[in-house]
Every structure is written in C-alpha cells, then in structure tokens.
Amino acid sequence: MGEALASGLLRSGARVRDELVITCRREERARELAERLGVATTLSNPDAVGWASTVVLTVKPQDMEHLLEQIRDAVTPRHLVISFAAGIRTSFVERFVPEGTPVVRTMSNVPVLVDEAMSVISPGRHAADEHLAVAEELLSSVGRVIRLPEKHQDAVTATSGSGPAYFFLLAEAMIEACILLGLSRDVATELIIQTMLGSARMLRDTGRHPVELREMVTSPGGTTIAAIRHLEEAGVRAAFLNAIDAACKRSAELAIGHDPEGEER
C-alpha cells in the first residue's frame, strides 16, 4: 500500500520526489524503491518522522504497536498521522503520540494499484477539517475518497475493503461457466472482464439504481430472467448479505484500540 500510494502521488503530480521519504526495514528494499521511484529512503522511522509534516503508517496491523513505539518520541502535535492499518482504531494510535496530535484512519482497497481505489477516512479526536482535507488530497491521487465517522469503518472494511475479493470470486465463477459452455479461457476472461468493467462504469457514470440497470437487460421470458431466477432460488442475494455481515463482525473482533466513547465520531 505504501509503495502504491507513493507511486500514485508521483504519477498524478500531487507530490514531487523531494517531498517524499519512504522508510524500509531492509537495505535492499530501500535501494529498490529509491531506484524505482527516485525518492529518498531510510531505515530510520524516527528520522523520517522528524523530517516530515505528514506521517503515513502503512504497516501490517500486528506491526503497528512496534512502529508506534519507535516513533513516539519523534511525533509532535504539529504532525498529521494517517494510519492505513486495518482494524487499528484512532484511539490506539493516539495512545502513543502526544496529546493533541491529529490522527486520521483510512480504509482503502487493492485497486490502489491501478489508481482506482475506494478510500474512506475517519478523524480521530484531534483531527479537524484541514487534516481530513490533507488525507483526501493524498488519497485522491489513487482513487476516490469519502469521509465517514469511525464507527462505520468495520462496515467499510467488509464492503469496499474486502469487496474486490467478492468481485474476483464472481469473475472466477463466470469465467469457469464460459469454459463449461465451450469457450476458451482467453476468450472467457476477456468477455467477463470487459463486461464487469463496462457494467461498473454504467453504475458510476449514469447514477441510476442497480435495479433500473438490471431491468434494462432483463426481458420478459428471456435468457437473463431465467438466469436470475436460478440465482434467486440459490439464495445468492442472501448469501452476499450474510457474508458481508460476517466480514463486518470479524472486522470488529479484530479491531485494536476499542474506544466505546469514540464510537460515535
């Protein structure tokens, strides 16, 4: 995620190379990123924090506490801290930084790799509109961004965060169906990918409800309604509802830094 964000910032012109410093654990990884992106790299997290005004944390959730311990003496209230770690609540990050430090929590998704991410940002106790605006500006270089209270982040994780996997699973199933019907894998893959891409763009660009668009394709007594009848009989709609609900509950279980008083932010 960190490399993808840095690449997007540079491609979009939102930042120039001199405005970025990337930290790495290994020297070889630091050299690789320095050569690929042309940015400064370092193995010292505190040094990078001391240089920066905005600190973006893109480590795995299980590594967050160790990272925060490393940088806690370098962070000041003038910094903006943006966390990308799934399940890490702003209250957890705020325990390790000086009182008054603005913290913004972000949930993005894997299409960040192609600049089509869906990102949701939520403010911590000390993050104001100007801090959210900085986070929005950074993330808009790799996709779309909306603001929501932190209490919705588990739902966001279960939908847009995990959502690409649901689409990939659906694409896999549809491709296999094409092969079953006698099409080659190459042809099946091209058919399904372009169909999904075109359908997604119709949803986004027309602003019409999915039901309206589905009805455009569904003729009385036709092939589409026959297929949809089988999907409904198989309980596909209920399966999606139950699956996303299960993902939301699991996100809440894995959350670190539970703050009952902050649930309504």
Stockholm file with secondary structure:
# STOCKHOLM 1.0

chainA/1-265         MGEALASGLLRSGARVRDELVITCRREERARELAERLGVATTLSNPDAVGWASTVVLTVKPQDMEHLLEQIRDAVTPRHLVISFAAGIRTSFVERFVPEGTPVVRTMSNVPVLVDEAMSVISPGRHAADEHLAVAEELLSSVGRVIRLPEKHQDAVTATSGSGPAYFFLLAEAMIEACILLGLSRDVATELIIQTMLGSARMLRDTGRHPVELREMVTSPGGTTIAAIRHLEEAGVRAAFLNAIDAACKRSAELAIGHDPEGEER
#=GR chainA/1-265 SS CHHHHHHHHHHHTSSCGGGCEEECSSHHHHHHHHHHHCCEEESCHHHHHHHCSEEEECSCGGGHHHHHHHHTTTCCTTCEEEECCTTBCHHHHHTTSCTTCCEEEEECCGGGGGTCEEEEEEECTTCCHHHHHHHHHHHGGGEEEEECCGGGHHHHIIIIITHHHHHHHHHHHHHHHHHHTTCCHHHHHHHHHHHHHHHHHHHHHHCCCHHHHHHHHCCTTSHHHHHHHHHHHTTHHHHHHHHHHHHHHHHHHHCBSCCGGGTTC
#=GC SS_cons         CHHHHHHHHHHHTSSCGGGCEEECSSHHHHHHHHHHHCCEEESCHHHHHHHCSEEEECSCGGGHHHHHHHHTTTCCTTCEEEECCTTBCHHHHHTTSCTTCCEEEEECCGGGGGTCEEEEEEECTTCCHHHHHHHHHHHGGGEEEEECCGGGHHHHIIIIITHHHHHHHHHHHHHHHHHHTTCCHHHHHHHHHHHHHHHHHHHHHHCCCHHHHHHHHCCTTSHHHHHHHHHHHTTHHHHHHHHHHHHHHHHHHHCBSCCGGGTTC
//
